[in-house]
C-alpha cells in the first residue's frame, strides 16, 4: 500500500490505496509454475472466479465471451450442452483440431468432442450437434483461469499445446482460514427464451402460384382472408366438402380431419416458430466446503446443473463432485491430491436438413402446427403434416426422435513434492512427481422413430455408439531457484512427461424396425456393428532456464523434445525451442515518474508442432448409400457374404508433424498508479507441413492420402485497456476493453490442390482456399460483368454465375467491453461483445424467402421490386450484341416474386449475409442483504444475451452448424440461440 501522511485527529478514517509499483501480480504459467506477471516475456490474460460466475453462466465458453482478447469463441446454439469452438490467435490446422489444451490443477485433460460433425453428419448439414468435453466443467468451482496465448507461453507442454493453453485453477482449501470449515453455497435459476425470431408475413396462405394446396410446404397461395372462398376447400362455396351445407367464413383443413378434429377452421395467420419454442429453465446449485489446518487443508464441492431447453424434449443434467487436499508430511515433504467426478446426460434434437427447425421456420403461415396433432387419429406413427413424405414434422419429431449423450468421467491427480533450501536463503530446490488420469465413457444413442421420413423407408433407425477414453499423465519436475545476489536471480526447470492415451470406440446400427412402438436395436431387421481400439504414447523431456536482472530484465529459454508413437517409425522424435525477453524499463532511475508508473516491453519466439495420426494400410467393411438422410440400403454381411476392401484413405509413410513458428512483441503500460492500463501484443504464427487429406486419382484405388502439404499464417493484434476512474469508499467504477484482430491466411496447399472442403453441401460449402482468409464460403455466385457488377436478365432477375468464393467468414475485429459499478453495497456489472465484419451463409433466412413465409417475400409480392446490389442491365444493339451496361431499372412485378425467390435459390451468394453484431452478453446486479457474525448472504439478478443488434434480422448470428472448423460460417436450420433472465442467492459462513 502507499504510505500516507495525515494530521493527528481524535478520530482517524484512513483509506489505504494500492501502489502498483510495489505489488506484483502472480499468475500460473506452464507446468503449474507461479510467476510474477511482470517477469513474463509473453502475453497472458487471466479471468477470476467472480467474472466467470457474475451472470450465473453454466457453460465455461459462454462465461468467457467478451472478457479476453485474442480468443474467438463460436457457440453452435443456445441448447443445453451445445458445442462451442474456442480458438486462440486463429487456427493452425485446415481440417484438424484447433482448440487449446485445457490444464486443470496442473494436469492436462481432454476438452474436444469425440465426434466430428463433418464425419458423422454428412458435412455437418444433418444429424445433431455433439458437445465438447469442456461441457463437464462447472464454472462455480473455478478459482481462476489463465490464458497462455502464444507458443512461447505454452511450449513446455509440447505438441498438445500448439493451439495455446487454458490453465484452470479450481477452488481449494489453500486460502481457507484455520479453524472451523468455511462453507459457501450458491443457487441460481434462469429462464431461457429464444433470443430472436424472424419477422413473418401474415397475409398469404399455403400453396403455390396463388392457389391453395393443403399439402404444399409453401406460402405462395391466395390471401388468407380468401380461403373461405377457395373453390375446392372454401366453406363459402359449393364443393365436395360443403355437400351437407356451407360453412361461412371457414375452410376445410384435411389435416384436422385426419387427426379426428372438426375439419372446418376459420382462416388466420399463425406464428408457428413462436408457438413451438418453450420457456427453458436452468437450475444451478453449488456447495463448497474448505478447511485449513496447521499442516494441511482440504476442500470438497458438489454441483448440479439441470436445464430444460427451449426446444421440447431437450435438456441437460450434470452432477459435479470434487475432493482435494494437501498435507505437509515433513518440513521438506508435501503431498496432495485432487479428484473430480462428473456425470451428465444431454438430450438433443436434430438440426440442419433433417432438424426440427426445417419445418418450424418454413411452415405455411395459415397452417396451425400447434393446434393440429402431428399424427393421424389412432396411429401415432403415421405423420399428419402440411408437407408429405419429406422432413419430419417438428412436433412429431420431438415425440418420436431422440438423441442422447451420456457421460461419466473422472479426472484428477496426486503429487508428492520434496523441497529444500540447502540451509540457505539463496537456494531452493523442488522435486515434484505428479500422476494424473483422465478417464471417461461417453455413449450416444440416436433414434429416428418408426414412421420417420429421415430413414428413407419410414421404418425407423437406431444407432448406439460410444467412446471409452483413458489418458494417464506422469510428470516429474525439478525446479531450482538461485538468488545469486541483489541483482541476479536464476531459475531452472527440468522435467519428464509420459502421456499414455487409450481409446476404444464401438458402434451398433439397426435399420427398419419390425413393428412400431419399440424403437430399439433389438427390433431392427437389418443390423451391423463395429469396434476399434487405439493407443498412443508420448514421451516428453523439457527444460527451462530463466535469468532476472535487477527486477528489470527477464530472459527465458525453453526446449522440449517429444517422442510420439502415432507417427511413422523413424520420424517420431521432435524438438521445439522457445526464447523470451521482458524489459521493465520504468525500473531505470531516469524513467521513474508518477505518470507512467509501470512500463514493460516484451518479445518472444517459439516453435511447436502438432502430431498427426499415422495408420498403416488396413481393410474395412464398406457400406453403400445413405445420402443426407439416415439409413444405408446396402450393408454387409449380405446374404451371408462379408466384404473387406482397402480403406479409402492411405497414409504417407514420411508423415511428419506440422510446425508452428511464432513471433510475438508487445508492451504493458500502467499510468497514474493504476488509473488506467494498456497492453498491446502483435503476434505472427507461420504454420508449415499441414496434415490433411489430399485427393488422389481413382486409378490409385484410394480416394485420398493423409500427408503433409500446405502453409498458413496468422497476424494477430491484441489490445486490452483497463480504466479505473473512480475508487472511493462508496463508489467504484471500472472499465475494461479487449480488442482482437485476427487475420488467418492460407498460403499454400498440396501441389494440384486449390482448396479443401471443411463442410457443407456440394455447393455451398465452407473451404480453405489458397490466398484466402481462413475459412471462406464457396458456392454459385451472381453473374457479374468485368467491373464486378451483377448483371440481370431482360426480366430484371439476377443470374447464376460461376462457382467461386462468395463469403469471407473471418471478422475485421472483435471488441469486448465490460464494466463494473459499485455504489454503496450494490454491484452492477455488464459485458458487451462487438463483432465487426465477416460473412456467413444463412440458409434459414434464404429458405424463408423461398417458401414465402418471410415479410420480405410478402412485401415483394404486394409491391414488386427492382433488384438492387449495384446491379446493371445489358445494353444491346439492333443485332442483339451487348454493347455495354446501364444501371438496372427493370421493375419486377409482384406476381413474379415467387419466380424471383426460386431463381435466387440457385444462386448461393444470395444467401450470404454480413455477420456483424453487437450483443449485451451479460448484465448482473448483486447486493449483500446480510453480513454479520461470519454469515454473508448475497442476492443477485442477471440476464444474458438479452439484446442483439445484427445484420441478420430475426436470427442469432452465432447459431451455426458444425463443432469443427466450419463453426460460425454456415447456418441452415440451425437450432437457435437463447436469452436468459434469472436470479440467485449466495451464502457463505
Secondary structure by P-SEA (a helix, b strand, c coil): cbbbbbccccbbbbbbbbccccbbbbbbcccccccccccccbbbbbbcccccccccccccccccccccccbbbbbcccccbbbbbbbcccccccccccbbbbbcccbbbbccccccccccccccccbbbbbccccccccccccbbbbbcccccccccccccccccbbbbcccccccccccbbbbbbbbbbbbcccccccccccccccccccccccccccccccccccccccccccccccccccccccccbbbbaaaaaacccccccbbbbccccccccbbbbbbbbbbbbbbccccccccbbbbbbbbccccccbbbbbbbbbbbcccccccbbbbbbbbbbbbbbbbbbcccccccccccccccccccccccccccccccccccccccccccaaaaaacbbbbbbbbbcccccbbbbbbccccccbbbbbbbbbbbbbbbbbbbbbbcccccccccccbbbbbcbbbbbbbbbbbbbbbbbcccccbbbbbbbbbbbbbbbbbbbbbbbcccccccccccccccccccccbbbbbbbbbbbbbbbbbccccbbbbbbbbbbbbccccccccbbbbbbbbbbbccccccccccccccbbbbbcccbbbbbbbbbbccbbbbbbcccccccccccccccccbbbbcccccccccccccbbbbbbbbbbbbbcccccbbbbbbbbbbbbcccbbbbbbcccccccccccccbbbbbbbbbbbbbbbccccccbbbbbbbbbbbbbbbbccccccccccccccccccbbbbbcccccccccccccccccccccccccccbbbbccccccccccccbbbbbbbbbbcccbbbbbbbbbbcbbbbbbaaaaaaaaacccaaaaaaaacccccccbbbbbbbcccccccccccccccccccaaaaaaaaacccccccccccccccccbbbbbbbccccccbbbbbbcccccccccccccccccccccccccccccccccccccbbbbbcbbbbcc
